[in-house]
Amino acid sequence: MSNLPDSDFDLDKLFLPAWAQEPAASKYANYEGEVERPDGRGDRRGPRPPRRDDGFRGRRDDRRPQGERRGPRRDEAGRREGPGAGRGPRPGFRRSEPRERPEPLPLPEVTVTLRPEEKGVESLARQIKMTGRAYPLFDIAQLILQKPERHVAVFSVKKGEDGKPIQPLFVCALDDTLWLTEDEAVAHVLRKHFATFYQTERTATEPPKGKYTFVAQCGFSGVVLGPPNHHDYQNALRKLHAERFSRMPFEAYKARVKIVRDEEVVKKWVDDQSFKTEYVCLNLPEATRLEGMAAAEKHFRETHKDNIIKPVETHSMNGAVARNLGSPGLLRLVRSVWEDQRRFPLQLAIVLSQQFAGHGLTFFKVNRTVTHVCVAKPQYLEVSDAPVSEGVKRIIEYINANPRCNRRGLIEALAPSPTAPAPAEATPEQTAIIADLHWLVHQGHVIEFANGVLDTAKKPVPRPPRPEPKAAGEAAAPATEEASGPVPEPAAPPAEAAPTPAPAGDAVAAAPVEPAPTAPPAPLENAAAPDAPAAPSPAPVENKPAVPQAESVESPS
């Protein structure tokens, strides 16, 4: 039945461009085997040692036979022999002492919400309507979290009792970056967009006096800071630390500065000090010259800051941009929120259910645990009473008699394909079965799960009758009689682990349970809503339309 159309639907590929959805060619496709040497002996290198679990290759000691590993010699009592055998443990070293770890920095008082990308959700809804399959809601949320371009991060300030933000947010209008303080934003603009506002000019000046034989150099970036006894050394050191290594404590950064005695490095520093650097203001009526970076920063704050850096209360950005924020505090906050959602994506599932409901999709639960999203709400169909066609009855009876069957097996069982020659397309009998199955799925009478398993909507269990309200003057019944009476229906469903959304209408909200995407789904029990009719409107026996196209499938009201 390779010629039959099947609903292969991979949610993991829906966010990729068309060229990325094509199967990648194997890098071993043109491998022709081991090349034989001219002398006929082949490759004598032998097999490589196996890779370990941590990704590194085994050492030579790992290939030694048992009992020949390197190590100190020991006597029969287990004591070490040879040099250093009588030495005790190193002073001040104890394995039992716990290592002191610095306390983690507090996270900023800012709310971060992860939302699915709108275009991606629209594509998912269109595919679900076209295929008619039911997918676990939390599995889709996990797929959205796997790649940052599939979701959007929304930053919002928290306000105190006085109505003012506890932690303000600032946006740079030049590149739409987000910062916690104005100082962070100003430093970012002067580092990345300095040429937009100022032009650097160097003029010759008198070189530094004295003879210098060594200079200090940054151990990370290689920037030459000058001799430690020079009058401008401390300013250069603190400036470089503030601009490029502010995340590291100053004393720890200062310890990584090294002394270089190379004559070429010393000469380069002397040549750099033989010029005076000035900054010419751009985009201004008068060409003002500023001496030094401190003067340029002061001029920027007074002239351009209010137009470039603005406070905001809410700001949205793509997930890929949010993972590369320049503010260390915001970057730690985004990673913390993403890790929490990866463990249990309740927040993302709530927003996703609301977006799916806006596209006309509905929800149901399997055994009141795993929430699924589908094109139609499950509705029980009594084929013995409803005037439906024989093809519909056969499909319902086959699915009920064969649990965990799939579309291909159903079509082969009800309309076997000819053995030879293989037809180029489905036979008329198979086309009729496909049309009947399509109608049943989109009406909610049959559920086709993400793994291809078919199941029918089960008959809802009747509710027990509600007790009649007692009259005002009627005496209370004894405890024994009240216990023997009918049990009333609870007003609300059983409490769940976390609050669940209510997408729209009769849709069932997502439950905070761990989804099971790989295991085949259990048979549905009480999948239909309590207010669903026991016998829906019967399907027409004749002149039933063929399978509609994806664009013509409408979402249920």
Disulfide bonds with the S-S distance in Angstrom:
none
